[in-house]
Amino acid sequence: MAEEKIPLSYKGHPLRRKDNLIYYGSMADKYIIMLQVMETKKVDDLDVATKVAVQLQLTDPDLKSRDRVVKKTEKDSLYAAMDVASVWLERMLNSK
């Protein structure tokens, strides 16, 4: 049987990670969230995020990167950052 890769998702939206960046949402939608882990600390053998920048961005490729940012904030944990990210993304995708 072929091994199926199931993409990681959170609250129904895909998650993609590249180094210290996490993209939350689909590029096919109008908005996406970019989370950037700014600082970490060691807890046992794990790196735990202690400062995470959250940006709600438009996915329009014609805009300059700084013009894509709609909202931004910083949180002191990945959990808090994902909490804000999921609320922002849901609200923006559901507002027409």
Buried (B, 14 or more C-beta within 10 A) or exposed (E): EEEEEEEEEBEEBBBBEEEBEBBBBBEEEEBBBBBBBEEBEEEEEEEEBBBBBBBBBBBEEEEEEEEBEEEEBEBEEBEBBBEBBBEBBBEBBEEE
